[in-house]
Amino acid sequence: MEKGISAQRRYLMEPIGLTGQKFGRWTTIKTAGENHWFCECRCGTQRNVLKYTLLNGSSKSCGCLQRENVSKKATKHGLAKTPLYKVWGAMKQRCYNPKDKGFINYGGRGITICKRWDNFVNFYKDMGSRPKGMMLERIKNDGNYEPNNCKWATRKEQNRNSRHNRMIIYQGQQKCLNEWAYILGVKYQTLTYRLENYSIEKAFTFRRRDSKQSRIFKYHGERKSIVEWAEKFGINYKALWWRLQHYPPQIAFNMKRKETR
């Protein structure tokens, strides 16, 4: 044997010598190739384990030991079944678990959790118990989960702070789209649709009979109502409306009369 080879490495090179020995929760059963041993964990799990990880202590179990340690940490504070613990767990899932349905809007956008809140006890000390009906909210929507950027908020307050909300100025007042929808007594989706197709003034004072005349269409970078486009191209607005129901603006604005039917 060469000089300078460690005892650990010599041990790895031996074809026998580990059978029946214990390494953490692992018990070796038989060799499984040059670099592995077939082992059984105390919990009953059997698998091939790298010799090196057995010898240096980096593999102590099949994973059951780690799960037990995590469970002990979660239960020793006595809050594992509280609403607050569920909030903390959900926060970690949407930031760190790509399979979570909310990951795309959190971890997928780079939103993270401060190291202090990796420990649930610290999260509890900073945020206190979850008030009834309240939700964890980030004050700055592009900021991370940390003590100075989080508060408890109602669902309504949280929705208003959504990054999807647009701020609209109407008659000198600036409010988010959700709030304007509430004030006008219409659904959020309805007001969004109107703003995409009509001017702000018309969207906020919308009457069903105005829908044709005031509908906005974009063409060559310009936004005009159907009446304005009809006047510009010398087309009856009803005929133009029919065209636009069947063709995109590029075609509808350039059709000859004989092509409309």
N, C-alpha and C positions, 0 to 999 in steps of 0.2 A: 504494500500500500504506500502511495506517495506521501512524502512528508508534507505537512501543512494542511492536509485534508481534515476538516473538522469532524468531530465525533458524530455530529448530526448527519453530515453527508455520508460518512461510512455506514451509518445505520440505514440510510436510504438505499444504499447499494447492496445491502444484505438481502438475499432472496427469502430468508426466513428470520424469525426472531421477534415478530410482532404479534403473532397469533395469540389470541386470548387476552391481550393487554388492554388496559383501559386508558382512554385519553378523553378527559372530560366525561361526557355522557356516552361517548362511543366505546364499543368493545369490538376489537378486530376479530374477524372470523377466518378469512383466508386472503391470500394474495390475489390481486386482480390485474395482473400485468406488471410492467416494470415500475410504474410510478403510483399505482393505486392499491388500496386494500379494500376488500369488501367488509363493511362494518354494520353493526346494529346499534341503533340509538336506544337509550333507556326507555323511550316511549314506544319502541317496537318498530320504528322506521328502519329499513335496510337499504343501503346504497353504497356505491363505490366512492371512496374519499381519497384525495391526494395524500400520499405519505407525508409530504412536506408540511401540509397544514395540520396533520395530526401531531407531528414532532415539535413544531414551533408554537402549538397551542392556539392557532388562529381558528381552527375548527373544533368546537367543543360539543356541538350537537347538530341535529338535523335542522335546527331553527326553533325548536320548541323552547329552548332555554331563553332565547331572546324574546319570544312571545310572552313567556311567563314573567320576565323582568318588566316588559312594557305594561303588562296587566297589573303588576304590583304597584308600579309608579302611578298608574291611573286610578287605583282604588285606595291608596293609602291616605289621600286627602279627603275621602268620603264623598266626593262630588261627581263620581263617574256616571251616575244616572240622572244628573240634574240637567235642566234645559241649557244651562251655560256650557256644560261639557259638550253637548251636542252642537252648540254654536261653534265652539272651538274646533271640534272635529270636522265640521262642514267647511269651515274656513280653510283648514289644511288640505282637505280634499280638492277644493276648487282651485287652490294655488299649486298643488304638487302632483295631483293625480290626472294624467292626460285622459283617462277613461271617464272622468267625472263630466257630466253634461255641462257644468258651468266653467270648466277649465279654459275653454276658448276665450271667454271674456275676462279671465283672471290670470292664471298662470300663463296662458297662451299669449297674453298681452304684456307679460313681464311683471305682473303684480306678485309681490312676495310677502313673507311674514318676517318681522324682525326676529333676531335670534332670541331675544328675551322671551318672546311668546312661544318659542318651541317648548317651553315648560308651562304646562297648564296652570300651575299654582301662580306663576307670575301674571298670566292672563287674568286670573281671578282677582289678584290684588289690584291690578290696574283698572279693570272694568267693573268689578263688583258683580253682584247677581244680576241676571237678566230681568229687567222690569217686564211685567206682563204686557203682552201685545207689542213689544218693542223688538227691533231687529238691529244687528250690528251693521253700522254704516261707516264708510270711509268719507271723511269730510272733503278731501280732494280726490276726485274720482280716478285720477291717474296715479295717486299716491299708494304707498304700501300699507299693509296692516301693521300699525304700530301705535303706541299710546297717544301720541300727539296728533294722530290723524284718524282716530276712531271715536265714535259716540253711539249712544243708543237712540234710535229714531223710529217713528211710526212707519208703517208701510207707505202711507201717502207722502211723507217727507222723503223717504228713500226713492220713491218713483220720481219725484221732482228733481232729485239730484242725479238721475240716470244720465249716463253719457249720451243716450239716444235722444234726450230731450233737446229741443231747439228753443232758443230764446227769441220771442217775437215782440216787436214794438208796434203797438197799435194805439192811436190817439194819445200818444205821449207816455203810455205805460208799457213797461217791459215785464213780461211774464213768460214762464216756460209754456210749451205747447200743451202739456197736461193741464196746467192751471187754466189756460184760455178755454180748453175744451169743457172743463168743469163750469166755468162762468157762463159759456154760451149754451150749455145744456146739450152738448153733442158728444158723440164718442170720439176718443182720441184718433182712431183710425179714419173716421169721417172727416175730421178737421184736417188731418194730414193729407188726405186725398184732395180736398178742396184747395189747399195751399199749393199742391203740385200742379193743379190745373186752372186755377183762377188767381186773380190779384188778391192781395191781403184784404183790401177793402171789401171786395166781392165775397171772399171766403168767409169773412166775419159777419156779413149781412146777407148771407145766401138765402135765396128763395128758389124753390124748385122750378118755377116758370122762367127763371133767369138762366137756367143751366145751359141752354144752347147758345144764346146771344153772348154770354160772358165767358164761355169756355176759352181758356188760353191754349194756344198752340205755338210750339217753337219751330222756326224754320229759318235756316241760314243765320243762326245766331240771334234772331229777333223773336220776341215774345209779344203776341198780339191776340186779341179776342177774335172769335170767328167772324164777327161783324166787321172788325177792322181789316182782317185779311180779305173778306169778300169785297169790301170797298176798294182795297188796293188792287185786286186782280180783276175787278169789274164782274164779279160773279154774284148771283143771288145767294144770300147767306144760307137759305134752306137747301139749295142745290149743293153748296159747299159742305154743309153739314152732312148730307147724304154721302158725299164722296169720302169725307173723313171717317165715316163709320165703316167704310169698306176698304180704304187704302191709306197708306201712310202719307203725311203732308207732302213729301217730295213728288208723289204721283198726283195726289188730289189737287194740288195747286197748279198743275201743268197739264191737266187733262183737257181734251177738246170735247165739245158738247156731245158728239156722236159716240164717244167712248164711255159715257156715264151710264149707259143702259146696256 
